[in-house]
């Protein structure tokens, strides 16, 4: 009996050993194949592991936050009721820790203002939020070597009147939200000072009208005035990168959106702040992968929210689809990894939320690694020399290169297993189903 157990153990060890040997062999072969087309796979791995991806906290609790009991509103909606939604800061932090352990690469934490953490019996409305209300998030991030990005929360609040905030004709409403924006600037600088990592503060408002408005100019003029007032307070522009995010439409604001793409791009250009493009916030035939290079010509930095729109801005889990790959290619081909701030932004409550988080983050990492494995200089030369036949063939050849083996090696170096669903489902059984 003892001998049988020893033989069985030896076979298991042997099987595991040969599996690793095969992986290393495949990695070496892949490295050699990429080398033949002028690509250094080692360098690609080293670069991608240093590119920070800002992971959005709101996937874990369906954009609920901790400062209000208001239902999610403001032209956005989460669908599904899968078990295990995080209900407290402690639960959300535990979920984030698991996600980080299952994804490779460098990360930042992306918070909305609605995730303020109050002491028992304490409360501050959004126009009175202060750095102390995020001290626990700072401690969490610092312990994990993460920076923090920030978003004022202009939705899911009683002071959103008739779907309007910073563009409201009601001065009481408008001033409330202007003050919220100012407080968020102060908090953003606090994050940068505490973590030692610059903070991207993104402004997005849900303002608009369900039906055709009589006045399109007035709301946009008030929005501009509000933004000017927010940005009038001093802040360290080397530590806080303020950006403005546009949108086409939302639920309940189908006919007119105040913060359109044209408004946002003109405003950031005039004020010298940063544009943010969410690839779900444009018409279905518009592609952020095509827009990005235009912005890089005129702006030193650009911010992205990577999502997956299905028919409209539906914030589906990011996959390794064509547009995600094309966005990554345009960043890498333009040598813009240090100029583009990348964040994920989606919320799916129809499936396991942890798996949704991990799948999306891994998809962005895969897309970046794929882009780094292209013979970029060679392909640009072919284009500049009008050798378009050869360029097409070179691009097609990329599709059958052994990317999977390089991805496996990247995971191995990061200490991350390829199989994440097993741990996710185990966590669901032991933790999520008990919430």
DAPEQUI-V610672 format. One record per helix or strand of 3 or more residues. SS is the DSSP state (@ for helix, = for strand). FROM is the first residue (numbers start at 1). LEN is the number of residues. If there is no record, write none. Layout:
BEGIN
ss->{SS;SS}
from->{FROM;FROM}
len->{LEN;LEN}
END
This chain:
BEGIN
ss->{@;@;=;@;@;=;@;@;=;@;=;@;=;@;=;@;=;@;=;@;@;@;@;@;@}
from->{2;41;53;57;89;107;113;131;147;171;199;217;240;261;274;288;302;322;340;353;376;388;403;421;432}
len->{35;8;4;3;13;6;3;13;5;25;5;14;6;11;5;11;5;12;5;20;9;11;12;10;3}
END
